[in-house]
Amino acid sequence: MGRSGRRTPHRQTLCMNTNAAKTPHTSQDHIAAYMREKGQRARVASRAIARADTGLKNACLFLLAQILRDESDTLLAANERDVRAGRAAQLDEALLDRLELNADRIQAMADGVREIANLPDPVGELTDMRLRPSGIQVGRMRVPLGVVGIIYESRPNVTADAASLSLKSGNACILRGGSEAMHSNLAIARCIRRALRDAGLPEDAVQVLDISDRRTVAELVSMPEFVDVVIPRGGKGLVAAVCDHARVPVIKHLDGVCHVFIDRDADFEKAVSVAVNAKTQRYGTCNTMETLLVDEPVADRVLPELGRMFSEAGVELRGCERTCAILDEALPATEVDWSTEYLAPVLAVRVVDGLDEAIDHIARYGSAHTDAIVTENYTRARRFLREVDSSSVMVNASTRFADGYEYGLGAEIGISTDKFHARGPVGLEGLTSQKWIVLGDGNVR
């Protein structure tokens, strides 16, 4: 990764490319017909899934969890083909980390499916029922969105997560994974279809695209008659391209420029622990800290210890002038560094003059994803929670907790930095909508 932190060109692999080479087997007409067939099948299946009761959906998910465990060797073999091809193609380490499956990750995938099965079913929930003077009862019912299109890169576990969340929330889904994970995704898809079939649900409720032509993305996001919402998970180029071309609503976040602010009233041990975890627990994730902000009165105390620990972890530091004066190992930061999502062992560090300057920095350079403060001062913690306009705002906790599983959602379909219709980790409730219902007894107006 270069000095600016820009991703390699591979991060753009799922972007629409209308100039892609066309062969007799992948003409534009062929791609359009292929996608329309997928959409039609998904629309039909969505009606069956929407009326499926909770017990049937849960039975399917428990079956899927068991099948994933039983087919672990098959999944690992398929994934090994993808990883070998990825190394041969010289994918960067962050992408390879997201791509790779192992026994623990497959177990975690199965556990995630089971946890989704154990969550309350949001479909059909009635809220805000009230009696009006006219005698009618008015309220709202939670209902599925319909057909969800999900576009993602690298992580094969997204296939199981997305399918499970879609099914539990009563939706059908069309999944378009990255070409780099094709073998892994199709192996997981076979497990999903088997679980659907054995549970007596339509196999078309979850469709994983089995061709990697980029034009499938352009078709997927331009079929409002078949697709109700699209969720892109991947690099900024992918998300931007989807938003530019979509004719259906998009739930998205472009990047994760996450901050930790160490306040002057922070507990020293908490500050060090949170900051180190937020950066080093895993580098290639959108909730990893990319900029550390340190209040000036405690910079001389906390930065040397953090500098030592980050150096031991192999993290390159890029600091403001005051940071570089304290840490010899820090390189001078540029303006670009403050707004860069590195997804790598690189960290921008800035010393700020108090809470106001920290909040101003986050507002200017942040991506509205996840930001945290470390402090023992209740008043400043409350101000940070109230004034930082991000999808997740934390006090004395690592940004790495911004995750559907950690929030008790079972898993997440993505993280939204939009303000409509869902914000933050999108779980079951984020894959539903609400409609007004009216109960009467022959009432007329």
LINDALIN-V27580 format. One line per field, one symbol per residue. ss: DSSP state (@ for helix, = for strand, . for the rest). psi: psi as a letter, one per 30 degrees, with the letter a starting at -180 (. if undefined). burial: # if it has 24 or more other ideal C-beta (glycine too) atoms within 12 Angstrom, else .. A space follows every 50 residues. Layout:
# LINDALIN-V27580
ss=???
psi=???
burial=???
This chain:
# LINDALIN-V27580
ss=........@@@@...............@@@@@@@@@@@@@@@@@@@@@@@ @..@@@@@@@@@@@@@@@@@.@@@@@@@@@@@@@@@@@....@@@@@@@. ..@@@@@@@@@@@@@@@@.......======.....========..==== ==....@@@@@@@@@@@@...=====..@@@@@@@@@@@@@@@@@@@@@. ..@@@===......@@@@@@........=====..@@@@@@@@@@...== =......=====.....@@@@@@@@@@@@@........=======@@@@@ @@@@@@@@@@@@...====.@@@@@@....==..@@@@@......===== ==..@@@@@@@@@@@....=====...@@@@@@@@@@....====...@@ @.............==.......==...@@@========......
psi=klefgkllfffgfglkjfgkkklffhleeeeeeeeeeeeeeeeeeeeeee fkleeeeeeeeeeeeeeeeegeeeeeeeeeeeeeeeeeghkleeeeeeek lleeeeeeeeeeeeeeeflkjfkfkklhkkklffflkkakkklleckkkk klkdjffeeeeeeeeeeeggllljkjllffgeeeeeeeeeeeeeeeeffg lkfffjkkkgkgkffeeeeeghifffkfkkjkjaleeeeeeeeefkglkk klkelijkkkkjlfgkkeeeeeeeeeefefekehlfgkkfkkkkkefgef eeeeeeeeeeeefgkkkjlleeeffejffklkkleeefgkjehlikkkkk klileeeeeeeeeeflggdkklkjlgjeeeeeeeeefjilfkklkhkkff fikeeffgfellflkkglfkflkakjbeefglaklkkkkahgkl.
burial=....###..#######...........#..#..##..##.###.##.### .#.#.###.######.###.##.###.##.###.##....########## #...##.##########.#.#####................######### ##############################################..#. #########.#############..##############.###.##.### ################.#.###########################.##. .######.##....######.##..##.##..#...############## ##.##..##.##..###########....##..##..#.########### #######.##########...############............
